[in-house]
Amino acid sequence: MPAHRIKINPIVLAAAPGIALLVIFFAIPLANLTVRSLTDPEFGLGNYKAVLGSQTYLRVGWRTIWISFLAMSGCVLIGTPVAYAIAHSKRRALVVATLAVLGLSFLTSSLIRAFAWMILFGAQGPIVAILNAAGLDVHTLLATQVAVVVGMIHFLLPIYALTAFAGFRNMPFDLVVAAEGLGASRWYALRTVYFPLALPSIINAGSLVFVIALGFFITPALLGGPSEMMLGQLIAISISKFGDFGFAAAAGVLLMVITLFLLSAVQWVFRAGQRQ
């Protein structure tokens, strides 16, 4: 009898490597983290009760969400005009140069960037000198929330701009031209025609950088102080100083759950607004 060939959907074949990577580097570590949070040192919800009952963890958790929100907001305010400009600019050389600068920024580690900001924000740095020359009595900007947020924006801005650019370049700019032809100003046409259509790209890019910001460690560790400590630092301290892997795993799982809840809430509100 002739052998029957098993037909595999080409889409499944194309997606198989990506799915395998997700399983190996995401699903399995996540499952291990969850199991560790429930079994170390003993089976139960003790680690979760300890995290939720710790005022320190709750305070640092809310601070992490707040600082991440500020960093995301800064990326949206700065990166949206940049993404719009490179998506619809007719100067090809300028577009290529801007994309190259944004792309090359990924070659610089977050550690080097944080050290650069330490110099700029330090007591002998140029930013403090300018502020003092303007009449402000500033000794240093290190160990402040401003330094942490600025350092995070510096790292996240290229990610936001490139992600938003990918959506903006497919936007029908002819609608803006048509609105201007009917007598609308450029700003009015952008505000009422273009940006409502671009809002999904802005939300997706903002959500991406917000999730990344929640896990920041090096930037707040170098630019911030104890009052700017974020959850990633506190989890690292739980492991390195106290060896409490179960407690740290529970904190990590709770951070992931909170992140998924916030992202789902944003998507739900956005879709509800679209339906109305």
Buried (B, 14 or more C-beta within 10 A) or exposed (E): EEEEEEEEEEEEEEEEEEEEEEEEEEEEEEEEBBEBBBEBEEEEEBBBEBBBEBEEBEEBBEBBBEBBBBBBBBBBEBBBEBBBBBBBEEEEEEBEEBBEEBEEBEEEEBEEBBBEBBEBBBEEBEBBEEBEEEEEEBEBBBBBBBBBBBBBBBBBBBBBBBBBBBBBBEBEBEEBEEBBEEEBEEEEBBEEBBBEBBBBBBBBBBBBBBBBBBBBBBBBBBBBBEEBBBBBBBBEEBEEEEEBBBBBBBBBBBBBEBBEEBBEEBBEEEEEEEEE
